[in-house]
Amino acid sequence: MLDPELPRRIAAIAARIQKPQYVKIVSNGSLLTERMARGLLDSGLDKLKLSVQSL
């Protein structure tokens, strides 16, 4: 979540992979901002897993 280019990088990866593969991120979400969340939604990310155990 620290990389401001993450949504752009995910979009590039998502455009190159063939379905049924998917793009997934696992994070504790502590640095997830509204702007980053919207960017991830628009990027083609298929799954975002937030782990509260690591907080």
Buried (B, 14 or more C-beta within 10 A) or exposed (E): BEEEEBBEEBBEBBEEEEEEEEBEBEEEBEEBEEEBBEBBEEBBBBEBEEEEEEE
